[in-house]
């Protein structure tokens, strides 16, 4: 039996071997994208000074993965960018449009100046923050772009989960069963999966979610779901602020602003409520 050291060295070797192949694949994609006419495998190998045998193998793998497509011409067979790249471009473009619209709407809404406003998407069992505008009063909390938090303890996550169609939510729950959920992040977190599921039901009924100090002590967040033109849930928009002595008085305003701002962003993304 091999020692752990040997296994580690073997794994490290495989990782290092994959890096040149990845770099070559990117160079091939760049070259193919620049060409007006689809280059052949020989053209690619010659222009990029790559070994022909390994170039053929790499191109075949890229075709299999949808990164390249064979383009049969009158003189020779060449390659063009594959459909999978177009899918990625569409997703990236849509996300860029979403973030741009978020900043435009927040910047034109003076009533939001007192709050930290955040935008997140659901990835697996977590939310990932795409954008955040910190309170202009210097209060509250800042959500760094790229930060990840458990979806079931955040208002932005609960808003997205509750807005899913029932079948889609069941699929999500099958992939991320309650037994895999992390422990609450604060003493205010839901005490059991059953409590979380009850909260999701309540969010679905009222149209907004509340993180009542479940992520940060002394801070609460109200959030609503953002939808795309086809009605699918694409993000969660949250408003956060310190929970002061008059918090309960402020709750209706925070709820209304989170719903209306998310609705404005949804409309900007092409969604029309039926």
C-alpha positions as CSV (number, residue, x, y, z in Angstrom):
1,X,0.0,0.0,0.0
2,X,1.3,3.4,-0.9
3,X,2.1,5.9,1.8
4,X,0.1,9.1,2.2
5,X,3.2,11.0,1.0
6,X,3.2,9.0,-2.2
7,X,-0.5,9.6,-2.8
8,X,-0.1,13.3,-2.1
9,X,2.9,13.5,-4.5
10,X,0.9,11.7,-7.2
11,X,-2.1,14.0,-6.7
12,X,0.2,17.0,-6.9
13,X,1.7,15.7,-10.1
14,X,-1.7,15.2,-11.7
15,X,-2.7,18.7,-10.9
16,X,0.5,20.2,-12.3
17,X,0.1,18.1,-15.4
18,X,-3.4,19.6,-16.0
19,X,-2.2,23.2,-15.8
20,X,-0.3,23.2,-19.2
21,X,-3.3,21.5,-20.9
22,X,-5.6,24.1,-19.5
23,X,-3.4,26.9,-20.7
24,X,-3.2,25.3,-24.2
25,X,-7.0,25.0,-24.3
26,X,-7.4,28.7,-23.5
27,X,-4.8,29.6,-26.2
28,X,-6.7,27.4,-28.7
29,X,-10.0,29.1,-27.9
30,X,-8.4,32.5,-28.2
31,X,-6.9,31.6,-31.6
32,X,-10.1,30.0,-33.0
33,X,-12.1,33.0,-31.8
34,X,-9.9,35.4,-33.7
35,X,-10.1,33.5,-37.0
36,X,-12.6,34.4,-39.7
37,X,-12.3,30.9,-41.2
38,X,-12.3,27.8,-38.9
39,X,-8.7,26.6,-38.6
40,X,-7.8,23.0,-38.9
41,X,-6.0,21.0,-36.2
42,X,-2.8,21.3,-38.2
43,X,-3.3,25.1,-38.4
44,X,-3.7,25.3,-34.6
45,X,-0.7,23.2,-33.9
46,X,1.5,25.1,-36.3
47,X,0.4,28.6,-35.2
48,X,0.6,27.9,-31.5
49,X,3.8,25.7,-31.8
50,X,2.1,22.7,-30.2
51,X,2.9,19.0,-30.7
52,X,0.4,17.7,-33.3
53,X,-0.4,14.5,-31.4
54,X,-1.3,16.2,-28.1
55,X,-3.1,19.0,-30.0
56,X,-5.4,16.5,-31.7
57,X,-6.2,14.8,-28.4
58,X,-6.9,18.2,-26.7
59,X,-9.2,19.3,-29.6
60,X,-11.1,16.1,-29.5
61,X,-11.7,16.6,-25.7
62,X,-12.8,20.2,-26.3
63,X,-15.2,19.1,-29.0
64,X,-16.6,16.4,-26.6
65,X,-17.1,19.1,-23.9
66,X,-18.8,21.5,-26.3
67,X,-16.0,24.1,-26.2
68,X,-15.3,23.6,-29.9
69,X,-17.4,22.4,-32.9
70,X,-16.3,20.8,-36.1
71,X,-16.9,23.0,-39.1
72,X,-16.8,21.1,-42.4
73,X,-15.5,23.4,-45.2
74,X,-15.0,22.8,-48.9
75,X,-11.3,22.4,-48.6
76,X,-10.7,21.0,-45.1
77,X,-12.3,20.5,-41.7
78,X,-11.8,23.2,-39.2
79,X,-13.0,24.2,-35.8
80,X,-15.2,27.0,-34.4
81,X,-16.2,28.0,-30.9
82,X,-18.7,25.6,-29.4
83,X,-22.2,26.2,-28.1
84,X,-21.2,25.7,-24.5
85,X,-19.2,28.9,-24.6
86,X,-22.2,30.8,-25.9
87,X,-24.2,29.4,-22.9
88,X,-21.5,30.7,-20.6
89,X,-21.4,34.1,-22.3
90,X,-25.2,34.4,-22.0
91,X,-25.0,33.6,-18.3
92,X,-22.1,36.0,-17.7
93,X,-23.8,38.7,-19.7
94,X,-27.1,38.3,-17.8
95,X,-25.3,38.5,-14.5
96,X,-23.4,41.6,-15.6
97,X,-26.8,43.2,-16.7
98,X,-28.3,42.3,-13.3
99,X,-25.5,43.9,-11.3
100,X,-25.5,47.0,-13.6
101,X,-29.3,47.4,-13.2
102,X,-28.9,46.9,-9.4
103,X,-26.4,49.8,-9.1
104,X,-28.5,52.1,-11.3
105,X,-31.7,51.5,-9.3
106,X,-30.0,51.8,-5.9
107,X,-28.2,55.0,-7.0
108,X,-31.4,56.6,-8.1
109,X,-33.3,55.7,-4.9
110,X,-32.5,58.2,-2.1
111,X,-34.9,56.4,0.3
112,X,-32.4,53.5,0.4
113,X,-29.5,55.6,1.5
114,X,-29.9,54.6,5.2
115,X,-29.5,50.9,4.4
116,X,-26.9,48.5,3.2
117,X,-28.4,47.0,0.1
118,X,-27.1,43.7,-1.3
119,X,-27.6,41.4,-4.2
120,X,-27.0,37.7,-4.1
121,X,-27.6,34.6,-6.1
122,X,-28.2,31.0,-4.9
123,X,-25.4,28.6,-5.7
124,X,-26.0,25.1,-4.2
125,X,-26.9,25.5,-0.5
126,X,-25.2,28.9,-0.2
127,X,-25.8,32.5,-1.4
128,X,-23.0,34.3,-3.2
129,X,-23.0,38.1,-3.0
130,X,-22.7,39.8,-6.4
131,X,-23.0,43.4,-5.3
132,X,-23.4,45.5,-2.2
133,X,-23.9,49.2,-1.5
134,X,-23.0,50.1,2.1
135,X,-25.3,52.5,4.1
136,X,-24.4,56.1,3.3
137,X,-24.7,56.8,7.0
138,X,-21.8,54.5,7.7
139,X,-23.9,52.1,9.7
140,X,-24.7,48.4,9.4
141,X,-22.7,45.7,7.7
142,X,-20.9,45.4,4.4
143,X,-21.3,42.2,2.3
144,X,-18.1,41.7,0.3
145,X,-18.5,40.6,-3.3
146,X,-17.9,36.9,-3.6
147,X,-18.8,36.2,0.1
148,X,-20.7,33.0,0.7
149,X,-23.2,32.3,3.5
150,X,-25.6,29.5,4.2
151,X,-28.8,30.2,2.3
152,X,-31.1,28.9,5.1
153,X,-29.9,31.6,7.6
154,X,-29.9,34.6,5.3
155,X,-32.9,36.7,4.3
156,X,-31.7,36.8,0.6
157,X,-31.4,33.0,0.6
158,X,-34.8,32.4,2.2
159,X,-36.4,34.8,-0.2
160,X,-35.0,32.9,-3.2
161,X,-35.9,29.5,-1.8
162,X,-39.4,30.5,-0.9
163,X,-40.0,32.0,-4.4
164,X,-39.1,28.7,-6.1
165,X,-41.8,26.6,-7.7
166,X,-42.8,23.7,-5.4
167,X,-41.2,21.1,-7.7
168,X,-38.0,23.0,-8.0
169,X,-37.8,23.5,-4.2
170,X,-38.3,19.8,-3.7
171,X,-35.4,19.1,-6.1
172,X,-33.2,21.6,-4.1
173,X,-34.2,19.9,-0.9
174,X,-33.3,16.5,-2.3
175,X,-29.9,17.7,-3.3
176,X,-29.3,19.6,0.0
177,X,-31.3,17.6,2.7
178,X,-31.7,19.1,6.1
179,X,-29.1,16.7,7.6
180,X,-26.4,18.5,5.6
181,X,-27.3,22.0,6.8
182,X,-24.7,23.8,8.9
183,X,-25.3,24.8,12.5
184,X,-26.8,28.3,13.1
185,X,-24.2,31.1,12.9
186,X,-25.6,32.9,15.9
187,X,-27.8,32.2,18.9
188,X,-30.8,33.7,16.9
189,X,-30.6,31.1,14.2
190,X,-33.4,28.6,13.6
191,X,-33.1,25.8,16.1
192,X,-34.2,23.0,13.8
193,X,-34.7,22.2,10.0
194,X,-38.4,22.1,10.7
195,X,-38.3,25.7,11.9
196,X,-36.5,26.7,8.8
197,X,-39.1,25.0,6.6
198,X,-41.8,26.8,8.5
199,X,-40.1,30.1,8.0
200,X,-39.9,29.4,4.2
201,X,-43.6,28.8,4.2
202,X,-44.2,32.1,6.0
203,X,-41.9,33.9,3.6
204,X,-43.9,32.5,0.6
205,X,-47.1,33.8,2.1
206,X,-46.0,37.4,2.9
207,X,-43.6,37.9,0.0
208,X,-40.4,38.9,1.9
209,X,-37.9,37.2,4.2
210,X,-36.3,38.5,7.5
211,X,-32.9,37.6,8.9
212,X,-33.4,38.6,12.5
213,X,-29.8,38.6,13.8
214,X,-29.2,35.2,12.3
215,X,-26.0,36.3,10.5
216,X,-24.7,39.2,12.6
217,X,-25.7,40.1,16.2
218,X,-27.4,43.4,16.3
219,X,-28.2,43.5,12.5
220,X,-31.3,42.4,10.7
221,X,-32.1,42.1,7.0
222,X,-35.3,42.2,4.9
223,X,-35.2,40.6,1.4
224,X,-37.3,39.7,-1.6
225,X,-36.7,37.7,-4.7
226,X,-35.7,39.1,-8.1
227,X,-37.1,37.4,-11.2
228,X,-36.0,37.2,-14.8
229,X,-38.3,37.8,-17.8
230,X,-39.4,34.2,-17.8
231,X,-40.4,34.4,-14.1
232,X,-37.5,32.3,-12.8
233,X,-35.8,33.4,-9.6
234,X,-32.4,34.9,-10.4
235,X,-31.3,36.7,-7.2
236,X,-32.3,38.0,-3.8
237,X,-32.2,41.7,-2.9
238,X,-31.7,42.6,0.8
239,X,-31.8,45.7,2.9
240,X,-29.8,45.5,6.2
241,X,-29.4,47.9,9.1
242,X,-28.6,47.8,12.8
243,X,-31.5,46.6,14.9
244,X,-32.2,49.7,17.1
245,X,-34.7,50.3,19.9
246,X,-37.3,51.3,17.3
247,X,-36.8,48.3,15.2
248,X,-40.3,47.0,15.2
249,X,-41.6,50.4,14.1
250,X,-39.2,50.3,11.2
251,X,-40.1,46.8,10.1
252,X,-43.1,47.6,7.8
253,X,-41.0,50.2,5.9
254,X,-38.1,47.8,5.5
255,X,-40.5,45.1,4.2
256,X,-42.1,47.5,1.8
257,X,-38.8,48.8,0.4
258,X,-37.3,45.3,0.0
259,X,-40.4,44.2,-2.0
260,X,-40.7,47.3,-4.1
261,X,-36.9,47.5,-4.9
262,X,-36.8,43.8,-5.9
263,X,-39.9,44.3,-8.1
264,X,-38.2,47.3,-9.8
265,X,-35.1,45.3,-10.5
266,X,-37.3,42.4,-11.7
267,X,-39.1,44.7,-14.1
268,X,-35.7,46.0,-15.4
269,X,-34.8,42.4,-16.1
270,X,-38.0,42.1,-18.2
271,X,-40.3,40.4,-15.7
272,X,-44.0,41.3,-16.0
273,X,-46.2,40.1,-13.1
274,X,-49.3,38.3,-14.4
